[in-house]
Amino acid sequence: MIHTRALTKDFVVNRRTTVHAVRGISLDIGPGELVAVLGPNGAGKTTTLRMLTTLIAPTSGTATVAGHDVATEAARVRRQIGYVGQGNGAGHIHRVHDELRTQGRIYGLDRAAATRRTDELLEALDLAELRDRKVSDLSGGQRRRLDVAIGLVHAPRLLFLDEPSTGLDPQNRANLWQHILRMREEHRMTIVLTTHYLDEADTMAERVVVVDHGEVIADDTAAALKAKLAGDKLILTGDDLTLLAKAAAQLPGARDLTETSGVLSLRVNDGPAALPELIAAVPGGVRTAEIQRPTLDDVFLSLTGRNLREHS
């Protein structure tokens, strides 16, 4: 569904300054996948999406989306995709039903088809009771559901979501995702999203692509990334920390071993498997133990030495 090779984008600020926003991204996304793209502000996520949606042209490299070249077949790409940007896409003075129907007409649906599609989406996204309300009178969560409806009005094969739930409270975020996932299941769509909410990427996405400084630095399932790049954290106390630390250092994948104020901590590949092994190696030596499972923020920290949350 998406195939890029050495995709780059440079922005010339002035004669002496060029910003290299995207630096040779190569990416393959298959039909039906739900892929999350993570990275701090300025990493190149949105610029990459804007190239893939034909809103800006690449500086170099190639990209095909839904089988069409983004540089030479932009109109064909646009007919196959939906795009929900960071800002609200609907006109504030328009009524919900009229705005959605107009979008359908823009995509080439005849009047009757546009009306049917509008009614279907309003019902599917719990907006039917708001059909005659002005967009400016909608809540934040209602506006984002309308944005998703606009992105789906022409039944695209591929949907791009650029930080779709930013600014929403947890209940509205969960509600929005419930609708998105149901629509995806019903229409077998491919979805590519960027998000600053690591829990969204962890629980919703089948693949996580980590981008930093305009480059892909990791690409795998969330579970695999956490296992390979972060690992579980063991937090231990005992009567003889020197002996405990020596035994802990022999555990599979043991690393980042530190001792602070009588507490020993380290990372291992598999905490639930490592802890019984450690207890057996030092009988009676472990007084208390805690296992902390890794997060995607731990993955980013492992890859870059920086905290993702602090740079988003």
ZADRENLO-241188 format. One line per 3 residues: their letters; for each residue x, y, z of C-alpha. Coordinates in Angstrom, 3 decimals, decimal comma. Example, Ala and Ser with C-alpha at 12.3 -4.5 7.8 and 13.67 -1.06 7.14 Angstrom:
AS> 12,300/-4,500/7,800 | 13,670/-1,060/7,140
//
This chain:
MIH> 0,000/0,000/0,000 | 2,956/2,337/0,731 | 6,418/1,896/-0,726
TRA> 9,120/4,539/-0,254 | 12,813/4,503/-0,994 | 15,299/7,146/0,165
LTK> 12,491/9,689/0,514 | 13,847/13,120/1,474 | 12,526/16,631/1,995
DFV> 14,636/19,759/2,361 | 13,329/23,226/3,124 | 15,484/26,140/2,007
VNR> 15,170/28,861/4,639 | 17,622/31,254/3,018 | 20,809/31,118/0,949
RTT> 22,829/29,806/3,869 | 20,298/27,637/5,666 | 18,627/24,418/4,520
VHA> 16,532/22,323/6,900 | 16,775/18,596/6,202 | 13,342/17,591/7,499
VRG> 13,290/14,037/6,106 | 16,554/12,222/5,406 | 16,096/9,202/3,178
ISL> 13,164/7,281/4,640 | 12,533/3,814/3,192 | 9,282/2,237/4,313
DIG> 6,881/-0,533/3,253 | 3,337/-0,792/4,597 | 1,063/-3,578/3,423
PGE> -2,706/-3,598/2,857 | -4,758/-3,667/6,043 | -1,951/-2,736/8,420
LVA> -2,343/-0,198/11,226 | 1,019/1,507/11,641 | 1,936/4,183/14,189
VLG> 4,750/6,624/13,471 | 6,387/7,959/16,642 | 8,965/10,663/17,196
PNG> 9,499/14,003/18,918 | 8,383/17,314/17,475 | 10,492/18,138/14,443
AGK> 11,385/14,498/13,776 | 9,845/14,579/10,293 | 6,614/12,660/10,945
TTT> 4,161/15,215/9,602 | 6,455/16,145/6,702 | 6,565/12,490/5,677
LRM> 2,767/12,239/5,808 | 2,436/15,421/3,774 | 4,643/13,933/1,065
LTT> 2,725/10,649/1,067 | -0,563/12,528/0,746 | 0,825/14,673/-2,131
LIA> 0,496/17,938/-0,180 | 4,191/18,658/-0,687 | 6,633/17,245/-3,231
PTS> 9,667/15,220/-2,195 | 13,098/16,717/-2,733 | 14,428/13,319/-3,795
GTA> 13,682/9,636/-3,514 | 10,529/7,809/-4,567 | 7,164/6,980/-3,025
TVA> 4,163/5,072/-4,298 | 0,861/5,089/-2,427 | -1,921/2,672/-3,349
GHD> 0,101/1,798/-6,437 | 0,539/5,374/-7,696 | 3,569/7,661/-7,697
VAT> 3,093/10,647/-5,369 | 5,096/12,932/-7,656 | 3,627/12,067/-11,059
EAA> 0,184/10,657/-10,197 | -0,970/12,901/-7,382 | -4,626/12,979/-8,445
RVR> -4,811/9,172/-8,506 | -3,191/8,974/-5,071 | -5,707/11,428/-3,633
RQI> -8,652/9,397/-4,894 | -7,381/6,396/-2,918 | -6,573/8,040/0,416
GYV> -8,197/9,891/3,273 | -6,281/12,419/5,343 | -7,151/13,770/8,788
GQG> -4,704/16,538/9,634 | -3,867/18,090/12,982 | -6,287/20,997/12,576
NGA> -10,054/20,868/12,217 | -10,944/20,300/8,566 | -14,556/21,477/8,496
GHI> -15,723/25,044/7,940 | -16,869/26,498/11,253 | -19,946/28,277/9,898
HRV> -21,231/25,241/7,995 | -23,721/22,734/9,280 | -22,459/19,213/9,901
HDE> -24,642/17,487/7,304 | -23,998/20,121/4,616 | -20,226/20,083/5,173
LRT> -19,961/16,321/4,855 | -22,239/16,137/1,832 | -20,251/18,897/0,116
QGR> -17,039/16,962/0,700 | -18,645/13,940/-0,950 | -19,590/16,016/-3,974
IYG> -16,018/17,335/-4,218 | -14,806/13,737/-4,421 | -17,125/13,111/-7,367
LDR> -20,145/11,483/-5,734 | -23,455/12,432/-7,304 | -26,041/14,199/-5,160
AAA> -27,888/11,062/-4,101 | -24,697/9,085/-3,375 | -23,230/11,972/-1,388
TRR> -26,382/12,187/0,716 | -26,417/8,427/1,362 | -22,737/8,385/2,287
TDE> -23,213/11,380/4,589 | -26,086/9,700/6,407 | -24,081/6,471/6,762
LLE> -21,071/8,225/8,279 | -23,094/10,430/10,608 | -24,781/7,321/11,955
ALD> -21,544/5,309/12,183 | -19,668/8,055/14,038 | -22,525/9,010/16,394
LAE> -23,080/12,383/14,756 | -26,610/11,847/13,418 | -28,245/13,918/16,165
LRD> -25,848/16,784/15,366 | -26,501/16,863/11,613 | -28,073/20,354/11,658
RKV> -25,670/21,890/14,176 | -22,976/24,342/13,094 | -19,443/22,980/13,229
SDL> -18,438/25,838/15,547 | -20,943/24,552/18,119 | -19,442/21,059/18,329
SGG> -17,251/19,855/21,173 | -13,630/18,898/20,549 | -14,427/15,203/20,390
QRR> -17,360/15,769/18,048 | -15,193/17,862/15,719 | -12,540/15,175/15,526
RLD> -15,188/12,560/14,681 | -16,416/14,878/11,930 | -12,831/15,212/10,658
VAI> -12,619/11,418/10,481 | -15,958/11,308/8,638 | -14,615/13,798/6,078
GLV> -11,529/11,632/5,633 | -13,747/8,589/4,995 | -16,443/10,166/2,823
HAP> -15,077/8,698/-0,422 | -14,432/5,239/1,121 | -10,620/5,368/0,823
RLL> -8,427/2,279/0,890 | -5,862/4,088/3,034 | -6,422/6,563/5,875
FLD> -3,752/8,906/7,248 | -4,326/10,251/10,764 | -1,985/12,998/11,938
EPS> -2,283/13,156/15,741 | -6,031/12,484/15,590 | -6,713/12,630/19,334
TGL> -4,436/15,462/20,463 | -6,206/17,719/22,943 | -9,028/15,289/23,692
DPQ> -9,758/14,051/27,190 | -9,287/10,306/27,845 | -12,969/9,494/27,399
NRA> -13,198/11,268/24,043 | -9,913/9,694/22,927 | -11,243/6,227/23,707
NLW> -14,538/7,023/21,985 | -12,789/8,286/18,855 | -10,616/5,169/18,648
QHI> -13,597/2,909/19,112 | -15,173/4,470/16,026 | -11,956/4,412/13,989
LRM> -11,261/0,755/14,711 | -14,826/-0,261/13,906 | -14,713/1,596/10,574
REE> -11,360/-0,002/9,802 | -12,744/-3,469/10,465 | -15,834/-2,863/8,351
HRM> -13,947/-1,422/5,378 | -10,597/-3,271/5,692 | -8,655/-0,034/5,530
TIV> -4,965/0,520/5,948 | -4,272/3,168/8,603 | -1,115/5,185/9,194
LTT> -1,104/7,504/12,186 | 1,208/9,798/14,049 | 0,616/10,301/17,744
HYL> 2,229/11,682/20,882 | 0,193/9,295/23,024 | 2,442/6,288/23,519
DEA> -0,392/4,181/24,918 | -2,269/4,636/21,628 | 0,662/3,369/19,609
DTM> 1,221/0,519/22,065 | -2,341/-0,774/22,150 | -3,756/0,189/18,735
AER> -0,924/-0,253/16,245 | 0,292/-3,538/14,803 | 3,616/-1,918/13,903
VVV> 5,503/1,020/15,362 | 7,902/3,074/13,246 | 10,189/5,343/15,291
VDH> 11,490/8,436/13,481 | 14,184/10,800/14,740 | 15,990/13,589/12,894
GEV> 14,166/12,655/9,704 | 15,247/9,008/9,701 | 13,614/5,699/10,614
IAD> 15,547/4,330/13,582 | 13,275/1,392/14,479 | 10,427/-0,532/12,869
DTA> 8,714/-3,518/14,516 | 5,776/-4,474/16,699 | 5,542/-2,609/19,990
AAL> 6,103/-5,827/21,916 | 9,230/-6,710/19,932 | 10,693/-3,212/20,260
KAK> 10,161/-3,208/24,008 | 11,653/-6,672/24,408 | 14,694/-6,055/22,204
LAG> 15,521/-2,441/22,969 | 14,251/-1,776/26,489 | 13,584/-4,961/28,433
DKL> 12,017/-5,374/31,865 | 13,314/-3,484/34,883 | 13,949/-5,342/38,141
ILT> 13,951/-3,310/41,364 | 15,370/-5,307/44,297 | 16,332/-5,030/47,943
GDD> 18,236/-7,549/50,008 | 20,555/-7,973/53,022 | 23,706/-8,278/50,885
LTL> 23,431/-6,045/47,827 | 26,980/-6,852/46,721 | 26,159/-10,548/46,485
LAK> 22,781/-9,786/44,925 | 24,331/-7,508/42,311 | 26,897/-10,165/41,376
AAA> 24,173/-12,746/40,819 | 21,933/-10,281/38,999 | 24,719/-9,424/36,566
QLP> 24,651/-13,059/35,349 | 20,982/-12,926/34,315 | 20,191/-13,101/30,549
GAR> 20,412/-9,631/29,044 | 21,395/-7,994/32,350 | 22,384/-4,340/31,867
DLT> 22,090/-0,853/33,359 | 22,745/-2,205/36,857 | 22,684/0,541/39,498
ETS> 22,511/0,735/43,291 | 20,924/3,740/45,001 | 20,028/4,090/48,679
GVL> 19,975/0,350/49,309 | 17,941/-0,419/46,169 | 19,352/-2,420/43,266
SLR> 17,892/-1,917/39,782 | 18,750/-3,421/36,417 | 17,199/-4,282/33,066
VND> 16,824/-7,862/31,808 | 15,292/-9,429/28,717 | 12,465/-11,214/30,538
GPA> 11,666/-10,106/34,078 | 9,148/-12,847/35,011 | 11,667/-15,515/33,954
ALP> 14,729/-13,797/35,425 | 13,351/-13,160/38,907 | 12,872/-16,846/39,918
ELI> 16,323/-17,585/38,521 | 17,807/-14,846/40,691 | 15,965/-16,036/43,800
AAV> 17,268/-19,558/43,219 | 20,824/-18,275/42,747 | 20,744/-16,288/46,004
PGG> 18,511/-18,235/48,446 | 17,006/-15,818/50,935 | 18,972/-12,965/49,395
VRT> 16,011/-11,116/47,842 | 13,957/-9,223/50,384 | 11,630/-7,358/47,997
AEI> 11,283/-7,414/44,206 | 9,344/-5,414/41,638 | 9,117/-5,917/37,878
QRP> 8,422/-2,861/35,714 | 7,431/-3,647/32,140 | 8,978/-1,377/29,493
TLD> 7,178/1,377/27,606 | 7,722/2,813/24,143 | 9,316/5,798/25,872
DVF> 11,927/3,378/27,229 | 12,481/2,183/23,651 | 13,105/5,732/22,456
LSL> 15,424/6,357/25,402 | 17,361/3,208/24,534 | 17,662/4,245/20,887
TGR> 18,547/7,898/21,346 | 19,509/8,518/24,959 | 16,615/10,991/25,154
NLR> 13,123/10,839/26,572 | 10,382/10,977/23,935 | 7,805/12,603/26,212
EHS> 10,128/15,484/27,022 | 10,566/16,307/23,319 | 6,950/16,025/22,189
//
